[in-house]
């Protein structure tokens, strides 16, 4: 016998499954254009949360709810299966857009959606639906001509209003819940709108009702596929015939007489002239209504209804064809009249154009005469002004040339004399300076020569040392980047792990033994390598989440936040997990044979990002120490003993093991 808790869990699971189907139908309705184009597969209730974890469906759904979304990132345009890091990157953009348009997602984050947590994903879709309902509420109320959103009253009223056939198919009764259930079923069959709530719910949220009416409005205004132009709206008698035919085909409990009477009433509503076929159908309906209900009247009633429908549809199509023919004839006559009027208007326009052309030609001739006279007067004035200016300029130029020649001769004479005097003074000063310099050099010749030699020798030695140092450093960097020598790389890796171990692996014997047993349980080399790579990827996931950037293999992780900002970004419970990953990485590497270490391809990335590992290790150890000290028990403090003897690197952290490409870039 199931307990109360088990029953509650079963009911909760069933409710989640129903909600998944409803919201999947709602999302499919809003994304029906993308689904019809084949860009997106329809959502199902079984994999609802799994389909939304990549962020692609949520981003397309936001496109139908927001007006000004940013450009779609590359990750949200991918159609292949995405990794967890790619999903988190996409969901970060989606949640930024949710914050931008004002959707409340308190308590729900990208990690919850990436983990496909069904309850939280349903809550996120509910918040988005509530936001859409609040935006479309006024338009929906105006379209449906309602002032409230009470489901059992508004939904049947709106469906009867937008569809004439619904008035006969959904007769009003005293049971509001039954009317609501019939209306939801009819709308789902007629318009393809899935219900967002159950008819037996005691109080339906107004936002659900608004969202349902909004989808109904979208289907009515922009149906897919569009209805036929001849059969856009069914006649009332035809809808009644279809309804009673369906009931006659589905019921077998002796209601054929009532159905036949209803069929007779429907035939009386037909406005076509009577004929032998209609008289025969009425006679069949009368016969069925007088027969006893014990016989199988449902099959006969269904047959009569089908015949009546076929005849009625044929006559309706004939009348529609006649109406179309009359409309075409009327359009052709109107087109002929319009052609006659157009020809008359064209003749009048041609005459007006000829008169306008004559006026324009006369005006152009007059304008040409005026332009020629103006040009002749202008040219004559220009010639007279040029003659007067030429005479005046000629006399002025002659006087200026004479004055310039006299000034040039005087200046040349003065310059030649000044140059001679300056040359004489310079020669005398140079002679005296040379004599004085010769005397001074004669006294200090030996000291000057020795000082010059010492300076040259020191400069040569210094230049050789600098060139040698630069050559050695460049050779080390080139060897590490190009060849990546295994011995050099693993020496650097060992020193790096010792550096990280001093900060991170202050282990109890119990914890160390637990880690060693986990590594020893991996019997083959692939499992041991997988442990190291798994710990490395877990550390890299933390860095990717903090920087919101996905790095390539063997790349430098930038930018690294400061220690204070790093402590603020990583939660306390995440620090304990991070410290566990660091310890797993170090212990797993220590317990690997030397031959298997040579096959690791991720160690270059570990060595290059030493500053990240040290910063994360310091943060995890500090948090662990605070946690142990807050417990208040002497046994909580880490003992001095450890599985292997290590130096106290935390007190005096060493320098990096070798000058890597990281140091050269910085």
KARA-V272722 format. One record per helix or strand. SS is the DSSP state (H for helix, E for strand). FROM is the first residue (numbers start at 1). LEN is the number of residues. Records with the same first field share a line. If there is no record, write none. Layout:
SS=FROM-LEN / FROM-LEN
//
This chain:
H=4-27 / 32-6 / 48-5 / 56-8 / 75-3 / 84-18 / 110-5 / 118-27 / 151-12 / 166-4 / 176-16 / 206-16 / 236-15 / 256-13 / 276-15 / 297-187 / 486-19 / 509-12 / 525-23 / 563-7 / 572-19 / 594-4 / 603-6 / 610-22 / 634-3 / 661-5
//
